[in-house]
Amino acid sequence: MATDKNILNKGIKILSWALPCCFIGPTVIHFAFINQLQPLYPVVLGVGILIAFTGIFLIFKGIITIINSMS
């Protein structure tokens, strides 16, 4: 069972994009809840939730890609 380094690098790149999303998403959601009286509250909250879910999706995709590189 040899590791395909190209696929492994692709998985690591995906995980490197997931890390900022996992920090930025909850931060944007927090700022949205702080400013609930602002007119753009639903837009900012939606963007924060979208970024957070993107981070979670990228984590799963990156881990699956890394596992596939080892088979």
C-alpha positions in Angstrom: 0.0 0.0 0.0 1.9 3.0 -1.3 0.8 6.5 -0.7 0.0 8.6 -3.7 1.7 11.9 -2.8 -0.3 14.0 -5.3 -3.6 13.0 -3.9 -2.2 13.4 -0.3 -1.1 17.0 -1.2 -4.5 17.7 -2.6 -6.1 16.5 0.7 -3.8 18.7 2.7 -4.6 21.7 0.6 -8.3 21.1 1.1 -7.7 20.9 4.9 -5.7 24.1 4.7 -8.7 25.9 3.2 -11.0 24.4 5.9 -9.0 25.8 8.8 -9.7 29.5 8.2 -13.4 28.7 7.4 -13.7 27.0 10.8 -12.5 30.2 12.5 -14.1 32.8 10.3 -17.6 31.3 10.2 -18.3 31.3 13.9 -16.7 34.8 14.2 -19.1 36.2 11.6 -22.1 34.4 13.3 -21.0 35.9 16.6 -20.9 39.4 15.1 -24.3 38.9 13.5 -25.8 38.1 16.9 -24.1 41.1 18.5 -25.7 43.4 15.9 -29.2 42.0 15.7 -30.8 45.4 15.2 -28.9 46.2 12.0 -30.7 45.9 8.7 -28.1 43.4 7.3 -28.4 41.0 10.2 -30.0 38.2 8.2 -27.5 38.5 5.4 -24.5 38.5 7.8 -25.9 35.6 9.7 -26.5 33.6 6.5 -23.0 34.3 5.3 -21.6 33.2 8.6 -23.6 29.9 8.6 -22.6 29.3 5.0 -18.9 29.8 5.8 -19.2 27.5 8.8 -20.8 24.7 6.8 -18.3 25.1 4.1 -15.5 24.6 6.7 -17.2 21.4 7.9 -17.7 20.1 4.4 -14.0 20.8 3.5 -12.9 18.9 6.6 -14.8 15.8 5.6 -13.7 16.1 2.0 -10.0 16.6 3.0 -10.0 13.6 5.3 -11.7 11.4 2.7 -9.1 12.6 0.1 -6.2 11.8 2.4 -7.7 8.3 3.2 -8.1 7.6 -0.5 -4.5 8.5 -1.1 -3.4 5.7 1.2 -5.3 3.0 -0.6 
